[in-house]
């Protein structure tokens, strides 16, 4: 199941408030965003400074 689908189910089932206070869920979301940011930064660095990569 995709993250987007899971988050839409969370909103519809009414457990959104519980997840806002769940430190494990918050950590997972932060790690996911950080991973995307790292990948994006790495691609941009290669695109800008290592054009032949």
N, C-alpha and C positions, 0 to 999 in steps of 0.2 A: 504494500500500500504506500502510495507516495506521501511525502510530508504535507503537501498542499491538501490532499484529501483528508489526511488525519486531522489537520488543523481546522478544516471546515466542519468535520464531524464533532470536534471538540466544541466549537462555537454553537452548533445546533443542539448538542446534548446538555448544555448548561453547566459544564464543568470548567468553563473558562476561568471563573473566579478562583477555584481551587488550584488551578495550574499557575496562576499569577503568584501564589504564595508557596509553590513547590520548588525548593532550591535545586533539586535534581533536574526538573524540567527546564528551569532557567539556565542551568549549566549546559544542558544539551543544546539549547537554542543558541547560546553564546558560542559554544564550540563550533556549531554548524556555520554561523555567520563568520567567525574567525577563519575557518577553513576556506570559505568562499573568498574572503578578502585576501588571504595569503595566495591563493591560486591566481586571482586577478592581478595582484601586485607582481607576481612572478612572470605572468604572461606579458604584462606591460613593460617590465624591465627588459625582458628578452626582445620584445618588439622594438623598443627605443634604443637599446644599447648593444644588442647582438643581432643585427638584422639578418645575418646569414645563418642563424641557428636553426 
